[in-house]
Amino acid sequence: MKKIFRKIHLWLSVPFGLIITLVCFSGAMLVFENEVNEWPRRDLYYVETVKESPLPMDKLLEKVATTLPDSVSVTGVSISSDPGRAYQVSLSKPRRASLYVDQYTGEVKGKSERSGFFMFMFRMHRWLLDSMNPGNEGIFWGKMIVGVSTLLLVFVLISGIVIWWPRTRKVLKNSLKITATKGWRRFWYDLHVAGGMYALIFLLAMALTGLTWSFPWYRTAFYKVFGVEVQQRVAQGHEQKSDAQKRDTKPAVHREKKPFAYWQEVYDKLSRQNPEYKQISISSGTASVAFNRFGNQRASDRYSFNTDNGEFTETSLYQHQDKLGKIRGWIYSVHVGNWGGMFTRILAFIAALVGAALPLTGYYLWIKRIKTVQK
């Protein structure tokens, strides 16, 4: 039986090993992207002086709006519980654009931009630097290759378990040691075998969750395991959104003149109700409150409010939200390893690096074996 699995392990690893290395390495680089970006640019993410109270939100955002082109408008603001952290102001365009603003002075500190290095790593991780054809026509080959390689990684890891599975406790103990004093070949062998076993759970978790972004059929099956019909629930979400938009599309003169009139009031209410919040985000008619807690790092309580008077019209606590949104957040949190805070992020980083090293050590051992046989 093990001979069959050795062949499967080898045949899948050799043609796709380098791609798996690139995907795992780029994924490891993305784990601490935020920390690496903020380290040399604290002047962008943090205010120079923390004062007794920030400017009123309507005055602050109107001040920001005067610095924007006529075609760009302020669409939202995110406020951290850390009084020294600058407000992040969202813009209507380009997509996902935002500015960091000193809430005490109104100074626009700069744009939120992904560095060239991390953009390169992100595109490598998701699409092998490929780009979708204009109009989304044809096959997105980079995304397809990454998806297929990730799927095969699952089979490689499972076959690796079967090959490794020890018969006795003594063999088990020895197979989990990494020895650096018995030559390079033994070191690379131990790193390949023992390292793979130590990183196995994280690698499987990251691979199985990552596949939901690669294949619609897999995503549908994955969600169905948790009792969610993706197509049906997504359609319902769109209907709900449309209904909400219909309720709030009647332009009022007061709202057009003062688009941020009640945002400060909404923030004050939510911060009093949720003293342990991590971040409060507000946009026209909606708000969300995120907390510092383990688990789904995208979990948040959501609120709707009347833009004419600031009164809350609907409250959706995370515990009462539908499964679809919860599963999406959990998939992301497990994939990037932040579900357990800094500790699990460090483990995910190490596991991804080990995942990048496994094909390389495997190639080394395979080549050494061929040379030995030829002799």
Beta strands, then each sheet from edge to edge (+ up, - down):
strand 1: 74-80
strand 2: 87-91
strand 3: 98-101
strand 4: 108-111
strand 5: 277-283
strand 6: 286-291
strand 7: 300-305
strand 8: 312-316
sheet 1: 4+ 3- 2+ 1- 5+ 6- 7+ 8-
end
